[in-house]
Amino acid sequence: MWQDGMDTTQFIDDLGDTATGRRLPNAHFWSATYMRIVTDPKTLFTHVRDVRNYWHFSTEGGGLDEIANQSERVVVTSVYR
């Protein structure tokens, strides 16, 4: 788990341990978040908030190659009266 002040390298190592329960060489992790917001130009009220999260985790070496690609999408629609 991420802790304040934690070195990114340590986080990636811990992630490799947590994901598989064993020490993995060359663990790789990346993530991206895209957000789209649709507003009413007159009032600036938000009508739609569309958030997409993507992440990738992989390991290399020792015949333990593993890849995990995940994504999540959350769409929130608002109506004002």
Secondary structure by P-SEA (a helix, b strand, c coil): cccccccaaaaaaaaaaaaccccccbbbbbbbbbbbbbbccccccccbbbbbbbbbbbcccccbbbbbbbbbbbbbbbbcc
